[in-house]
Amino acid sequence: MRKQIDEIDSQIVDLISKRFELVPEIVRLKKQNNLPVFQPERERHVFELVRQKALENKLDSVLVVKIFELIVSEMKKQQENFNDY
């Protein structure tokens, strides 16, 4: 069981890393389209999608949304700091 959990944890970290690898392209597209780093509608949409997915998987949706709030918050920080956005 521990080995399975370790593998799942590793996969989660890999997926988070892949999400963060998108920051340069996100910044480029936002600059190209004169969009701000903070886009409240997009954030609400992301949080609603993960909330629904959590419920489908019988998970605590509040917990899952909190996890994604942390991820999104950190991605915004990286976007703000990327090439002096």
PDB file with SEQRES, HELIX, SHEET and CRYST1 records, atoms N, CA, C and O in Angstrom:
SEQRES   1 A   85  MET ARG LYS GLN ILE ASP GLU ILE ASP SER GLN ILE VAL          
SEQRES   2 A   85  ASP LEU ILE SER LYS ARG PHE GLU LEU VAL PRO GLU ILE          
SEQRES   3 A   85  VAL ARG LEU LYS LYS GLN ASN ASN LEU PRO VAL PHE GLN          
SEQRES   4 A   85  PRO GLU ARG GLU ARG HIS VAL PHE GLU LEU VAL ARG GLN          
SEQRES   5 A   85  LYS ALA LEU GLU ASN LYS LEU ASP SER VAL LEU VAL VAL          
SEQRES   6 A   85  LYS ILE PHE GLU LEU ILE VAL SER GLU MET LYS LYS GLN          
SEQRES   7 A   85  GLN GLU ASN PHE ASN ASP TYR                                  
HELIX    1 AA1 ARG A    2  GLU A   21  1                                  20    
HELIX    2 AA2 VAL A   23  GLN A   32  1                                  10    
HELIX    3 AA3 PRO A   40  GLU A   56  1                                  17    
HELIX    4 AA4 SER A   61  ASN A   81  1                                  21    
HELIX    5 AA5 PHE A   82  ASP A   84  5                                   3    
CRYST1    1.000    1.000    1.000  90.00  90.00  90.00 P 1           1          
ATOM      1  N   MET A   1       0.820  -1.199   0.000  1.00  0.00           N  
ATOM      2  CA  MET A   1       0.000   0.000   0.000  1.00  0.00           C  
ATOM      3  C   MET A   1       0.863   1.262   0.000  1.00  0.00           C  
ATOM      4  O   MET A   1       0.573   2.228  -0.706  1.00  0.00           O  
ATOM      5  N   ARG A   2       1.922   1.236   0.800  1.00  0.00           N  
ATOM      6  CA  ARG A   2       2.793   2.416   0.845  1.00  0.00           C  
ATOM      7  C   ARG A   2       3.416   2.695  -0.509  1.00  0.00           C  
ATOM      8  O   ARG A   2       3.544   3.846  -0.925  1.00  0.00           O  
ATOM      9  N   LYS A   3       3.803   1.630  -1.188  1.00  0.00           N  
ATOM     10  CA  LYS A   3       4.410   1.799  -2.511  1.00  0.00           C  
ATOM     11  C   LYS A   3       3.396   2.421  -3.478  1.00  0.00           C  
ATOM     12  O   LYS A   3       3.752   3.288  -4.277  1.00  0.00           O  
ATOM     13  N   GLN A   4       2.153   1.987  -3.408  1.00  0.00           N  
ATOM     14  CA  GLN A   4       1.112   2.557  -4.265  1.00  0.00           C  
ATOM     15  C   GLN A   4       0.884   4.031  -3.944  1.00  0.00           C  
ATOM     16  O   GLN A   4       0.758   4.855  -4.849  1.00  0.00           O  
ATOM     17  N   ILE A   5       0.833   4.354  -2.676  1.00  0.00           N  
ATOM     18  CA  ILE A   5       0.638   5.750  -2.278  1.00  0.00           C  
ATOM     19  C   ILE A   5       1.818   6.602  -2.731  1.00  0.00           C  
ATOM     20  O   ILE A   5       1.630   7.715  -3.222  1.00  0.00           O  
ATOM     21  N   ASP A   6       3.036   6.081  -2.566  1.00  0.00           N  
ATOM     22  CA  ASP A   6       4.217   6.822  -3.025  1.00  0.00           C  
ATOM     23  C   ASP A   6       4.155   7.079  -4.526  1.00  0.00           C  
ATOM     24  O   ASP A   6       4.512   8.166  -4.980  1.00  0.00           O  
ATOM     25  N   GLU A   7       3.713   6.111  -5.291  1.00  0.00           N  
ATOM     26  CA  GLU A   7       3.600   6.267  -6.744  1.00  0.00           C  
ATOM     27  C   GLU A   7       2.532   7.299  -7.094  1.00  0.00           C  
ATOM     28  O   GLU A   7       2.737   8.133  -7.976  1.00  0.00           O  
ATOM     29  N   ILE A   8       1.414   7.244  -6.418  1.00  0.00           N  
ATOM     30  CA  ILE A   8       0.352   8.233  -6.664  1.00  0.00           C  
ATOM     31  C   ILE A   8       0.839   9.628  -6.314  1.00  0.00           C  
ATOM     32  O   ILE A   8       0.605  10.572  -7.068  1.00  0.00           O  
ATOM     33  N   ASP A   9       1.514   9.769  -5.180  1.00  0.00           N  
ATOM     34  CA  ASP A   9       2.056  11.071  -4.785  1.00  0.00           C  
ATOM     35  C   ASP A   9       3.032  11.586  -5.837  1.00  0.00           C  
ATOM     36  O   ASP A   9       3.032  12.773  -6.163  1.00  0.00           O  
ATOM     37  N   SER A  10       3.844  10.708  -6.354  1.00  0.00           N  
ATOM     38  CA  SER A  10       4.800  11.090  -7.395  1.00  0.00           C  
ATOM     39  C   SER A  10       4.071  11.572  -8.656  1.00  0.00           C  
ATOM     40  O   SER A  10       4.473  12.558  -9.273  1.00  0.00           O  
ATOM     41  N   GLN A  11       3.016  10.882  -9.025  1.00  0.00           N  
ATOM     42  CA  GLN A  11       2.226  11.285 -10.186  1.00  0.00           C  
ATOM     43  C   GLN A  11       1.574  12.652  -9.972  1.00  0.00           C  
ATOM     44  O   GLN A  11       1.526  13.471 -10.890  1.00  0.00           O  
ATOM     45  N   ILE A  12       1.079  12.891  -8.775  1.00  0.00           N  
ATOM     46  CA  ILE A  12       0.466  14.184  -8.463  1.00  0.00           C  
ATOM     47  C   ILE A  12       1.493  15.302  -8.624  1.00  0.00           C  
ATOM     48  O   ILE A  12       1.203  16.335  -9.227  1.00  0.00           O  
ATOM     49  N   VAL A  13       2.683  15.094  -8.086  1.00  0.00           N  
ATOM     50  CA  VAL A  13       3.746  16.107  -8.197  1.00  0.00           C  
ATOM     51  C   VAL A  13       4.116  16.320  -9.664  1.00  0.00           C  
ATOM     52  O   VAL A  13       4.313  17.457 -10.093  1.00  0.00           O  
ATOM     53  N   ASP A  14       4.212  15.242 -10.431  1.00  0.00           N  
ATOM     54  CA  ASP A  14       4.521  15.368 -11.860  1.00  0.00           C  
ATOM     55  C   ASP A  14       3.460  16.190 -12.584  1.00  0.00           C  
ATOM     56  O   ASP A  14       3.794  17.020 -13.429  1.00  0.00           O  
ATOM     57  N   LEU A  15       2.192  15.970 -12.264  1.00  0.00           N  
ATOM     58  CA  LEU A  15       1.115  16.719 -12.911  1.00  0.00           C  
ATOM     59  C   LEU A  15       1.122  18.192 -12.514  1.00  0.00           C  
ATOM     60  O   LEU A  15       0.876  19.061 -13.350  1.00  0.00           O  
ATOM     61  N   ILE A  16       1.400  18.472 -11.261  1.00  0.00           N  
ATOM     62  CA  ILE A  16       1.509  19.865 -10.824  1.00  0.00           C  
ATOM     63  C   ILE A  16       2.667  20.536 -11.558  1.00  0.00           C  
ATOM     64  O   ILE A  16       2.556  21.679 -12.004  1.00  0.00           O  
ATOM     65  N   SER A  17       3.769  19.818 -11.677  1.00  0.00           N  
ATOM     66  CA  SER A  17       4.920  20.350 -12.405  1.00  0.00           C  
ATOM     67  C   SER A  17       4.552  20.664 -13.856  1.00  0.00           C  
ATOM     68  O   SER A  17       4.929  21.717 -14.371  1.00  0.00           O  
ATOM     69  N   LYS A  18       3.835  19.784 -14.510  1.00  0.00           N  
ATOM     70  CA  LYS A  18       3.411  20.018 -15.895  1.00  0.00           C  
ATOM     71  C   LYS A  18       2.529  21.262 -15.986  1.00  0.00           C  
ATOM     72  O   LYS A  18       2.620  22.024 -16.948  1.00  0.00           O  
ATOM     73  N   ARG A  19       1.685  21.461 -14.992  1.00  0.00           N  
ATOM     74  CA  ARG A  19       0.821  22.644 -14.979  1.00  0.00           C  
ATOM     75  C   ARG A  19       1.672  23.909 -14.900  1.00  0.00           C  
ATOM     76  O   ARG A  19       1.409  24.890 -15.596  1.00  0.00           O  
ATOM     77  N   PHE A  20       2.692  23.877 -14.047  1.00  0.00           N  
ATOM     78  CA  PHE A  20       3.546  25.043 -13.885  1.00  0.00           C  
ATOM     79  C   PHE A  20       4.451  25.280 -15.086  1.00  0.00           C  
ATOM     80  O   PHE A  20       4.880  26.410 -15.321  1.00  0.00           O  
ATOM     81  N   GLU A  21       4.742  24.249 -15.836  1.00  0.00           N  
ATOM     82  CA  GLU A  21       5.547  24.408 -17.055  1.00  0.00           C  
ATOM     83  C   GLU A  21       4.820  25.251 -18.097  1.00  0.00           C  
ATOM     84  O   GLU A  21       5.444  25.762 -19.026  1.00  0.00           O  
ATOM     85  N   LEU A  22       3.526  25.396 -17.951  1.00  0.00           N  
ATOM     86  CA  LEU A  22       2.724  26.183 -18.891  1.00  0.00           C  
ATOM     87  C   LEU A  22       2.813  27.684 -18.640  1.00  0.00           C  
ATOM     88  O   LEU A  22       2.347  28.475 -19.460  1.00  0.00           O  
ATOM     89  N   VAL A  23       3.404  28.086 -17.520  1.00  0.00           N  
ATOM     90  CA  VAL A  23       3.448  29.510 -17.158  1.00  0.00           C  
ATOM     91  C   VAL A  23       4.028  30.387 -18.271  1.00  0.00           C  
ATOM     92  O   VAL A  23       3.407  31.395 -18.608  1.00  0.00           O  
ATOM     93  N   PRO A  24       5.179  30.061 -18.857  1.00  0.00           N  
ATOM     94  CA  PRO A  24       5.700  30.949 -19.911  1.00  0.00           C  
ATOM     95  C   PRO A  24       4.719  31.155 -21.066  1.00  0.00           C  
ATOM     96  O   PRO A  24       4.579  32.271 -21.564  1.00  0.00           O  
ATOM     97  N   GLU A  25       4.051  30.106 -21.488  1.00  0.00           N  
ATOM     98  CA  GLU A  25       3.095  30.233 -22.586  1.00  0.00           C  
ATOM     99  C   GLU A  25       1.861  31.010 -22.151  1.00  0.00           C  
ATOM    100  O   GLU A  25       1.320  31.797 -22.927  1.00  0.00           O  
ATOM    101  N   ILE A  26       1.420  30.801 -20.938  1.00  0.00           N  
ATOM    102  CA  ILE A  26       0.278  31.560 -20.413  1.00  0.00           C  
ATOM    103  C   ILE A  26       0.617  33.052 -20.399  1.00  0.00           C  
ATOM    104  O   ILE A  26      -0.188  33.883 -20.820  1.00  0.00           O  
ATOM    105  N   VAL A  27       1.805  33.379 -19.917  1.00  0.00           N  
ATOM    106  CA  VAL A  27       2.237  34.784 -19.871  1.00  0.00           C  
ATOM    107  C   VAL A  27       2.286  35.364 -21.283  1.00  0.00           C  
ATOM    108  O   VAL A  27       1.825  36.481 -21.517  1.00  0.00           O  
ATOM    109  N   ARG A  28       2.838  34.613 -22.208  1.00  0.00           N  
ATOM    110  CA  ARG A  28       2.943  35.092 -23.591  1.00  0.00           C  
ATOM    111  C   ARG A  28       1.553  35.388 -24.157  1.00  0.00           C  
ATOM    112  O   ARG A  28       1.340  36.437 -24.765  1.00  0.00           O  
ATOM    113  N   LEU A  29       0.622  34.478 -23.960  1.00  0.00           N  
ATOM    114  CA  LEU A  29      -0.728  34.669 -24.493  1.00  0.00           C  
ATOM    115  C   LEU A  29      -1.455  35.829 -23.809  1.00  0.00           C  
ATOM    116  O   LEU A  29      -2.171  36.590 -24.461  1.00  0.00           O  
ATOM    117  N   LYS A  30      -1.271  35.957 -22.515  1.00  0.00           N  
ATOM    118  CA  LYS A  30      -1.912  37.074 -21.813  1.00  0.00           C  
ATOM    119  C   LYS A  30      -1.340  38.407 -22.278  1.00  0.00           C  
ATOM    120  O   LYS A  30      -2.084  39.372 -22.459  1.00  0.00           O  
ATOM    121  N   LYS A  31      -0.029  38.468 -22.470  1.00  0.00           N  
ATOM    122  CA  LYS A  31       0.575  39.704 -22.974  1.00  0.00           C  
ATOM    123  C   LYS A  31       0.065  40.009 -24.375  1.00  0.00           C  
ATOM    124  O   LYS A  31      -0.296  41.144 -24.686  1.00  0.00           O  
ATOM    125  N   GLN A  32       0.042  38.991 -25.205  1.00  0.00           N  
ATOM    126  CA  GLN A  32      -0.395  39.147 -26.593  1.00  0.00           C  
ATOM    127  C   GLN A  32      -1.835  39.660 -26.665  1.00  0.00           C  
ATOM    128  O   GLN A  32      -2.186  40.415 -27.571  1.00  0.00           O  
ATOM    129  N   ASN A  33      -2.653  39.249 -25.717  1.00  0.00           N  
ATOM    130  CA  ASN A  33      -4.067  39.634 -25.725  1.00  0.00           C  
ATOM    131  C   ASN A  33      -4.411  40.710 -24.696  1.00  0.00           C  
ATOM    132  O   ASN A  33      -5.582  40.968 -24.419  1.00  0.00           O  
ATOM    133  N   ASN A  34      -3.368  41.334 -24.130  1.00  0.00           N  
ATOM    134  CA  ASN A  34      -3.554  42.394 -23.137  1.00  0.00           C  
ATOM    135  C   ASN A  34      -4.491  41.971 -22.008  1.00  0.00           C  
ATOM    136  O   ASN A  34      -5.409  42.702 -21.636  1.00  0.00           O  
ATOM    137  N   LEU A  35      -4.240  40.784 -21.475  1.00  0.00           N  
ATOM    138  CA  LEU A  35      -5.051  40.273 -20.384  1.00  0.00           C  
ATOM    139  C   LEU A  35      -4.275  40.353 -19.077  1.00  0.00           C  
ATOM    140  O   LEU A  35      -3.057  40.175 -19.064  1.00  0.00           O  
ATOM    141  N   PRO A  36      -4.967  40.618 -17.993  1.00  0.00           N  
ATOM    142  CA  PRO A  36      -4.292  40.661 -16.691  1.00  0.00           C  
ATOM    143  C   PRO A  36      -3.972  39.253 -16.188  1.00  0.00           C  
ATOM    144  O   PRO A  36      -4.558  38.268 -16.640  1.00  0.00           O  
ATOM    145  N   VAL A  37      -3.039  39.178 -15.255  1.00  0.00           N  
ATOM    146  CA  VAL A  37      -2.718  37.893 -14.635  1.00  0.00           C  
ATOM    147  C   VAL A  37      -3.956  37.357 -13.929  1.00  0.00           C  
ATOM    148  O   VAL A  37      -4.313  36.190 -14.094  1.00  0.00           O  
ATOM    149  N   PHE A  38      -4.608  38.202 -13.147  1.00  0.00           N  
ATOM    150  CA  PHE A  38      -5.785  37.775 -12.390  1.00  0.00           C  
ATOM    151  C   PHE A  38      -7.019  37.876 -13.265  1.00  0.00           C  
ATOM    152  O   PHE A  38      -7.389  38.957 -13.723  1.00  0.00           O  
ATOM    153  N   GLN A  39      -7.655  36.721 -13.490  1.00  0.00           N  
ATOM    154  CA  GLN A  39      -8.882  36.669 -14.274  1.00  0.00           C  
ATOM    155  C   GLN A  39      -9.943  35.937 -13.438  1.00  0.00           C  
ATOM    156  O   GLN A  39     -10.031  34.709 -13.459  1.00  0.00           O  
ATOM    157  N   PRO A  40     -10.741  36.714 -12.707  1.00  0.00           N  
ATOM    158  CA  PRO A  40     -11.697  36.121 -11.770  1.00  0.00           C  
ATOM    159  C   PRO A  40     -12.657  35.112 -12.407  1.00  0.00           C  
ATOM    160  O   PRO A  40     -12.967  34.085 -11.803  1.00  0.00           O  
ATOM    161  N   GLU A  41     -13.123  35.401 -13.613  1.00  0.00           N  
ATOM    162  CA  GLU A  41     -14.064  34.473 -14.254  1.00  0.00           C  
ATOM    163  C   GLU A  41     -13.404  33.130 -14.526  1.00  0.00           C  
ATOM    164  O   GLU A  41     -14.010  32.080 -14.314  1.00  0.00           O  
ATOM    165  N   ARG A  42     -12.166  33.165 -14.994  1.00  0.00           N  
ATOM    166  CA  ARG A  42     -11.444  31.922 -15.267  1.00  0.00           C  
ATOM    167  C   ARG A  42     -11.222  31.137 -13.974  1.00  0.00           C  
ATOM    168  O   ARG A  42     -11.394  29.918 -13.946  1.00  0.00           O  
ATOM    169  N   GLU A  43     -10.843  31.835 -12.910  1.00  0.00           N  
ATOM    170  CA  GLU A  43     -10.628  31.152 -11.633  1.00  0.00           C  
ATOM    171  C   GLU A  43     -11.913  30.495 -11.147  1.00  0.00           C  
ATOM    172  O   GLU A  43     -11.897  29.343 -10.714  1.00  0.00           O  
ATOM    173  N   ARG A  44     -13.023  31.222 -11.215  1.00  0.00           N  
ATOM    174  CA  ARG A  44     -14.302  30.642 -10.792  1.00  0.00           C  
ATOM    175  C   ARG A  44     -14.621  29.390 -11.605  1.00  0.00           C  
ATOM    176  O   ARG A  44     -15.116  28.395 -11.074  1.00  0.00           O  
ATOM    177  N   HIS A  45     -14.329  29.460 -12.898  1.00  0.00           N  
ATOM    178  CA  HIS A  45     -14.581  28.324 -13.776  1.00  0.00           C  
ATOM    179  C   HIS A  45     -13.720  27.117 -13.369  1.00  0.00           C  
ATOM    180  O   HIS A  45     -14.227  26.000 -13.274  1.00  0.00           O  
ATOM    181  N   VAL A  46     -12.435  27.339 -13.132  1.00  0.00           N  
ATOM    182  CA  VAL A  46     -11.532  26.262 -12.708  1.00  0.00           C  
ATOM    183  C   VAL A  46     -12.022  25.647 -11.407  1.00  0.00           C  
ATOM    184  O   VAL A  46     -12.100  24.425 -11.280  1.00  0.00           O  
ATOM    185  N   PHE A  47     -12.350  26.489 -10.448  1.00  0.00           N  
ATOM    186  CA  PHE A  47     -12.787  25.980  -9.144  1.00  0.00           C  
ATOM    187  C   PHE A  47     -14.107  25.216  -9.254  1.00  0.00           C  
ATOM    188  O   PHE A  47     -14.313  24.225  -8.555  1.00  0.00           O  
ATOM    189  N   GLU A  48     -14.988  25.672 -10.122  1.00  0.00           N  
ATOM    190  CA  GLU A  48     -16.247  24.955 -10.307  1.00  0.00           C  
ATOM    191  C   GLU A  48     -15.999  23.596 -10.968  1.00  0.00           C  
ATOM    192  O   GLU A  48     -16.611  22.600 -10.582  1.00  0.00           O  
ATOM    193  N   LEU A  49     -15.113  23.552 -11.954  1.00  0.00           N  
ATOM    194  CA  LEU A  49     -14.792  22.275 -12.598  1.00  0.00           C  
ATOM    195  C   LEU A  49     -14.211  21.272 -11.606  1.00  0.00           C  
ATOM    196  O   LEU A  49     -14.612  20.108 -11.593  1.00  0.00           O  
ATOM    197  N   VAL A  50     -13.271  21.716 -10.778  1.00  0.00           N  
ATOM    198  CA  VAL A  50     -12.665  20.773  -9.826  1.00  0.00           C  
ATOM    199  C   VAL A  50     -13.645  20.412  -8.715  1.00  0.00           C  
ATOM    200  O   VAL A  50     -13.602  19.304  -8.179  1.00  0.00           O  
ATOM    201  N   ARG A  51     -14.519  21.336  -8.373  1.00  0.00           N  
ATOM    202  CA  ARG A  51     -15.549  21.023  -7.371  1.00  0.00           C  
ATOM    203  C   ARG A  51     -16.470  19.920  -7.895  1.00  0.00           C  
ATOM    204  O   ARG A  51     -16.776  18.965  -7.182  1.00  0.00           O  
ATOM    205  N   GLN A  52     -16.905  20.064  -9.144  1.00  0.00           N  
ATOM    206  CA  GLN A  52     -17.776  19.054  -9.749  1.00  0.00           C  
ATOM    207  C   GLN A  52     -17.057  17.708  -9.858  1.00  0.00           C  
ATOM    208  O   GLN A  52     -17.638  16.664  -9.566  1.00  0.00           O  
ATOM    209  N   LYS A  53     -15.794  17.738 -10.278  1.00  0.00           N  
ATOM    210  CA  LYS A  53     -15.020  16.497 -10.406  1.00  0.00           C  
ATOM    211  C   LYS A  53     -14.854  15.829  -9.044  1.00  0.00           C  
ATOM    212  O   LYS A  53     -14.939  14.606  -8.937  1.00  0.00           O  
ATOM    213  N   ALA A  54     -14.620  16.620  -8.015  1.00  0.00           N  
ATOM    214  CA  ALA A  54     -14.495  16.066  -6.666  1.00  0.00           C  
ATOM    215  C   ALA A  54     -15.793  15.378  -6.253  1.00  0.00           C  
ATOM    216  O   ALA A  54     -15.773  14.264  -5.729  1.00  0.00           O  
ATOM    217  N   LEU A  55     -16.907  16.039  -6.489  1.00  0.00           N  
ATOM    218  CA  LEU A  55     -18.199  15.454  -6.131  1.00  0.00           C  
ATOM    219  C   LEU A  55     -18.463  14.158  -6.898  1.00  0.00           C  
ATOM    220  O   LEU A  55     -18.970  13.187  -6.336  1.00  0.00           O  
ATOM    221  N   GLU A  56     -18.113  14.151  -8.196  1.00  0.00           N  
ATOM    222  CA  GLU A  56     -18.273  12.936  -9.002  1.00  0.00           C  
ATOM    223  C   GLU A  56     -17.479  11.775  -8.411  1.00  0.00           C  
ATOM    224  O   GLU A  56     -17.897  10.620  -8.487  1.00  0.00           O  
ATOM    225  N   ASN A  57     -16.323  12.098  -7.818  1.00  0.00           N  
ATOM    226  CA  ASN A  57     -15.442  11.080  -7.252  1.00  0.00           C  
ATOM    227  C   ASN A  57     -15.664  10.880  -5.756  1.00  0.00           C  
ATOM    228  O   ASN A  57     -14.866  10.234  -5.077  1.00  0.00           O  
ATOM    229  N   LYS A  58     -16.759  11.445  -5.255  1.00  0.00           N  
ATOM    230  CA  LYS A  58     -17.126  11.321  -3.835  1.00  0.00           C  
ATOM    231  C   LYS A  58     -16.014  11.799  -2.896  1.00  0.00           C  
ATOM    232  O   LYS A  58     -15.736  11.192  -1.861  1.00  0.00           O  
ATOM    233  N   LEU A  59     -15.394  12.907  -3.298  1.00  0.00           N  
ATOM    234  CA  LEU A  59     -14.365  13.540  -2.485  1.00  0.00           C  
ATOM    235  C   LEU A  59     -14.932  14.785  -1.814  1.00  0.00           C  
ATOM    236  O   LEU A  59     -15.973  15.301  -2.220  1.00  0.00           O  
ATOM    237  N   ASP A  60     -14.253  15.253  -0.804  1.00  0.00           N  
ATOM    238  CA  ASP A  60     -14.628  16.491  -0.131  1.00  0.00           C  
ATOM    239  C   ASP A  60     -14.315  17.646  -1.078  1.00  0.00           C  
ATOM    240  O   ASP A  60     -13.150  17.994  -1.276  1.00  0.00           O  
ATOM    241  N   SER A  61     -15.349  18.237  -1.659  1.00  0.00           N  
ATOM    242  CA  SER A  61     -15.143  19.285  -2.665  1.00  0.00           C  
ATOM    243  C   SER A  61     -14.490  20.530  -2.071  1.00  0.00           C  
ATOM    244  O   SER A  61     -13.744  21.222  -2.765  1.00  0.00           O  
ATOM    245  N   VAL A  62     -14.757  20.824  -0.808  1.00  0.00           N  
ATOM    246  CA  VAL A  62     -14.136  21.985  -0.159  1.00  0.00           C  
ATOM    247  C   VAL A  62     -12.617  21.785  -0.104  1.00  0.00           C  
ATOM    248  O   VAL A  62     -11.854  22.705  -0.401  1.00  0.00           O  
ATOM    249  N   LEU A  63     -12.191  20.594   0.271  1.00  0.00           N  
ATOM    250  CA  LEU A  63     -10.764  20.292   0.337  1.00  0.00           C  
ATOM    251  C   LEU A  63     -10.119  20.401  -1.037  1.00  0.00           C  
ATOM    252  O   LEU A  63      -9.055  21.004  -1.179  1.00  0.00           O  
ATOM    253  N   VAL A  64     -10.753  19.823  -2.042  1.00  0.00           N  
ATOM    254  CA  VAL A  64     -10.185  19.835  -3.394  1.00  0.00           C  
ATOM    255  C   VAL A  64     -10.078  21.270  -3.911  1.00  0.00           C  
ATOM    256  O   VAL A  64      -9.064  21.639  -4.504  1.00  0.00           O  
ATOM    257  N   VAL A  65     -11.104  22.073  -3.693  1.00  0.00           N  
ATOM    258  CA  VAL A  65     -11.057  23.475  -4.133  1.00  0.00           C  
ATOM    259  C   VAL A  65      -9.935  24.222  -3.405  1.00  0.00           C  
ATOM    260  O   VAL A  65      -9.232  25.023  -4.020  1.00  0.00           O  
ATOM    261  N   LYS A  66      -9.761  23.971  -2.112  1.00  0.00           N  
ATOM    262  CA  LYS A  66      -8.672  24.628  -1.366  1.00  0.00           C  
ATOM    263  C   LYS A  66      -7.316  24.276  -1.954  1.00  0.00           C  
ATOM    264  O   LYS A  66      -6.447  25.137  -2.083  1.00  0.00           O  
ATOM    265  N   ILE A  67      -7.137  23.020  -2.307  1.00  0.00           N  
ATOM    266  CA  ILE A  67      -5.871  22.598  -2.932  1.00  0.00           C  
ATOM    267  C   ILE A  67      -5.656  23.374  -4.227  1.00  0.00           C  
ATOM    268  O   ILE A  67      -4.556  23.864  -4.484  1.00  0.00           O  
ATOM    269  N   PHE A  68      -6.692  23.484  -5.034  1.00  0.00           N  
ATOM    270  CA  PHE A  68      -6.559  24.201  -6.302  1.00  0.00           C  
ATOM    271  C   PHE A  68      -6.405  25.707  -6.101  1.00  0.00           C  
ATOM    272  O   PHE A  68      -5.759  26.374  -6.910  1.00  0.00           O  
ATOM    273  N   GLU A  69      -6.982  26.242  -5.048  1.00  0.00           N  
ATOM    274  CA  GLU A  69      -6.764  27.659  -4.741  1.00  0.00           C  
ATOM    275  C   GLU A  69      -5.281  27.915  -4.492  1.00  0.00           C  
ATOM    276  O   GLU A  69      -4.738  28.926  -4.938  1.00  0.00           O  
ATOM    277  N   LEU A  70      -4.633  27.006  -3.786  1.00  0.00           N  
ATOM    278  CA  LEU A  70      -3.191  27.139  -3.545  1.00  0.00           C  
ATOM    279  C   LEU A  70      -2.402  27.053  -4.846  1.00  0.00           C  
ATOM    280  O   LEU A  70      -1.495  27.851  -5.083  1.00  0.00           O  
ATOM    281  N   ILE A  71      -2.744  26.096  -5.676  1.00  0.00           N  
ATOM    282  CA  ILE A  71      -2.045  25.919  -6.955  1.00  0.00           C  
ATOM    283  C   ILE A  71      -2.221  27.158  -7.828  1.00  0.00           C  
ATOM    284  O   ILE A  71      -1.249  27.684  -8.371  1.00  0.00           O  
ATOM    285  N   VAL A  72      -3.452  27.619  -7.958  1.00  0.00           N  
ATOM    286  CA  VAL A  72      -3.737  28.786  -8.805  1.00  0.00           C  
ATOM    287  C   VAL A  72      -3.048  30.029  -8.248  1.00  0.00           C  
ATOM    288  O   VAL A  72      -2.496  30.824  -9.010  1.00  0.00           O  
ATOM    289  N   SER A  73      -3.074  30.201  -6.952  1.00  0.00           N  
ATOM    290  CA  SER A  73      -2.411  31.344  -6.331  1.00  0.00           C  
ATOM    291  C   SER A  73      -0.922  31.356  -6.651  1.00  0.00           C  
ATOM    292  O   SER A  73      -0.363  32.395  -7.001  1.00  0.00           O  
ATOM    293  N   GLU A  74      -0.294  30.214  -6.531  1.00  0.00           N  
ATOM    294  CA  GLU A  74       1.142  30.135  -6.826  1.00  0.00           C  
ATOM    295  C   GLU A  74       1.409  30.356  -8.317  1.00  0.00           C  
ATOM    296  O   GLU A  74       2.406  30.980  -8.678  1.00  0.00           O  
ATOM    297  N   MET A  75       0.545  29.861  -9.167  1.00  0.00           N  
ATOM    298  CA  MET A  75       0.730  30.090 -10.606  1.00  0.00           C  
ATOM    299  C   MET A  75       0.621  31.580 -10.936  1.00  0.00           C  
ATOM    300  O   MET A  75       1.364  32.090 -11.775  1.00  0.00           O  
ATOM    301  N   LYS A  76      -0.313  32.275 -10.269  1.00  0.00           N  
ATOM    302  CA  LYS A  76      -0.432  33.721 -10.498  1.00  0.00           C  
ATOM    303  C   LYS A  76       0.847  34.435 -10.076  1.00  0.00           C  
ATOM    304  O   LYS A  76       1.323  35.329 -10.775  1.00  0.00           O  
ATOM    305  N   LYS A  77       1.407  34.039  -8.929  1.00  0.00           N  
ATOM    306  CA  LYS A  77       2.663  34.641  -8.471  1.00  0.00           C  
ATOM    307  C   LYS A  77       3.759  34.430  -9.490  1.00  0.00           C  
ATOM    308  O   LYS A  77       4.519  35.350  -9.793  1.00  0.00           O  
ATOM    309  N   GLN A  78       3.845  33.220 -10.020  1.00  0.00           N  
ATOM    310  CA  GLN A  78       4.886  32.946 -11.013  1.00  0.00           C  
ATOM    311  C   GLN A  78       4.659  33.747 -12.284  1.00  0.00           C  
ATOM    312  O   GLN A  78       5.614  34.223 -12.898  1.00  0.00           O  
ATOM    313  N   GLN A  79       3.404  33.899 -12.683  1.00  0.00           N  
ATOM    314  CA  GLN A  79       3.106  34.700 -13.872  1.00  0.00           C  
ATOM    315  C   GLN A  79       3.514  36.149 -13.662  1.00  0.00           C  
ATOM    316  O   GLN A  79       4.087  36.781 -14.549  1.00  0.00           O  
ATOM    317  N   GLU A  80       3.211  36.667 -12.480  1.00  0.00           N  
ATOM    318  CA  GLU A  80       3.554  38.064 -12.188  1.00  0.00           C  
ATOM    319  C   GLU A  80       5.057  38.280 -12.209  1.00  0.00           C  
ATOM    320  O   GLU A  80       5.528  39.352 -12.588  1.00  0.00           O  
ATOM    321  N   ASN A  81       5.808  37.272 -11.805  1.00  0.00           N  
ATOM    322  CA  ASN A  81       7.253  37.400 -11.748  1.00  0.00           C  
ATOM    323  C   ASN A  81       7.962  36.985 -13.034  1.00  0.00           C  
ATOM    324  O   ASN A  81       9.166  37.198 -13.171  1.00  0.00           O  
ATOM    325  N   PHE A  82       7.245  36.408 -13.956  1.00  0.00           N  
ATOM    326  CA  PHE A  82       7.850  35.904 -15.178  1.00  0.00           C  
ATOM    327  C   PHE A  82       8.116  37.056 -16.136  1.00  0.00           C  
ATOM    328  O   PHE A  82       7.194  37.729 -16.598  1.00  0.00           O  
ATOM    329  N   ASN A  83       9.374  37.263 -16.420  1.00  0.00           N  
ATOM    330  CA  ASN A  83       9.780  38.311 -17.374  1.00  0.00           C  
ATOM    331  C   ASN A  83       9.121  39.655 -17.082  1.00  0.00           C  
ATOM    332  O   ASN A  83       8.707  40.365 -17.999  1.00  0.00           O  
ATOM    333  N   ASP A  84       9.027  39.996 -15.804  1.00  0.00           N  
ATOM    334  CA  ASP A  84       8.447  41.281 -15.409  1.00  0.00           C  
ATOM    335  C   ASP A  84       7.106  41.535 -16.081  1.00  0.00           C  
ATOM    336  O   ASP A  84       6.892  42.578 -16.698  1.00  0.00           O  
ATOM    337  N   TYR A  85       6.229  40.588 -15.953  1.00  0.00           N  
ATOM    338  CA  TYR A  85       4.899  40.661 -16.584  1.00  0.00           C  
ATOM    339  C   TYR A  85       4.280  42.000 -16.404  1.00  0.00           C  
ATOM    340  O   TYR A  85       3.165  42.233 -16.870  1.00  0.00           O  
TER     341      TYR A  85                                                      
END                                                                             
